Amino acid sequence: MSAHKHREHLNKIKEAVHKADHLSTEEKKQTVSRIDEWIAEDKAEGIIYEELVHLASGIRPILRELGLL
């Protein structure tokens, strides 16, 4: 996946996390912070999804809804 597409997916995830009612404020804050770091570092896609799932238990449905899982 190109770096541009990778950033697009991460930005979609960030938007969905902000809108997610089932995530706590702290989960949202931690998740968005980590995504911002990944965008800056341009980490590998597989690692990102794996780490997101560990950060917030409700992230998997968001990723599935966005067609990223």
C-alpha positions as CSV (number, residue, x, y, z in Angstrom):
1,M,0.0,0.0,0.0
2,S,1.3,3.4,-0.9
3,A,2.1,5.9,1.9
4,H,-0.6,8.2,0.7
5,K,-3.3,5.5,0.9
6,H,-1.9,4.5,4.2
7,R,-2.4,8.0,5.6
8,E,-5.9,8.2,4.1
9,H,-6.9,5.0,6.0
10,L,-5.4,6.3,9.2
11,N,-7.3,9.6,8.8
12,K,-10.5,7.7,8.3
13,I,-9.8,5.7,11.4
14,K,-9.1,8.9,13.4
15,E,-12.4,10.5,12.2
16,A,-14.4,7.3,13.1
17,V,-12.7,7.1,16.5
18,H,-13.7,10.7,17.3
19,K,-17.3,9.8,16.4
20,A,-17.4,6.5,18.3
21,D,-19.8,6.7,21.2
22,H,-18.7,3.3,22.6
23,L,-15.1,4.4,23.2
24,S,-14.2,6.3,26.3
25,T,-12.6,9.8,26.1
26,E,-9.3,8.3,27.3
27,E,-9.4,5.5,24.6
28,K,-10.1,8.1,21.9
29,K,-7.3,10.3,23.1
30,Q,-4.8,7.5,23.3
31,T,-5.9,6.0,19.9
32,V,-5.8,9.4,18.1
33,S,-2.4,10.2,19.7
34,R,-0.9,6.9,18.5
35,I,-2.4,7.3,15.0
36,D,-0.8,10.8,14.8
37,E,2.5,9.2,15.7
38,W,2.1,6.5,13.1
39,I,1.3,9.1,10.4
40,A,4.4,10.9,11.3
41,E,6.5,7.7,11.4
42,D,4.6,6.0,8.5
43,K,4.6,2.6,10.2
44,A,3.7,-0.6,8.4
45,E,0.0,-1.2,8.0
46,G,-0.2,-4.6,9.7
47,I,1.5,-3.3,12.9
48,I,-0.9,-0.4,13.1
49,Y,-4.1,-2.5,13.0
50,E,-2.7,-5.0,15.5
51,E,-1.7,-2.2,17.9
52,L,-5.0,-0.4,17.5
53,V,-6.9,-3.5,18.5
54,H,-4.9,-3.7,21.7
55,L,-5.4,0.0,22.5
56,A,-9.2,0.1,22.4
57,S,-11.4,-2.9,22.6
58,G,-14.1,-1.2,20.5
59,I,-11.8,-0.4,17.6
60,R,-12.3,-3.6,15.7
61,P,-15.9,-2.8,14.7
62,I,-14.7,0.6,13.5
63,L,-12.0,-0.9,11.3
64,R,-14.5,-3.5,10.0
65,E,-17.1,-0.8,9.2
66,L,-14.5,1.2,7.2
67,G,-13.6,-2.0,5.3
68,L,-10.1,-2.1,6.7
69,L,-10.3,-5.5,8.3
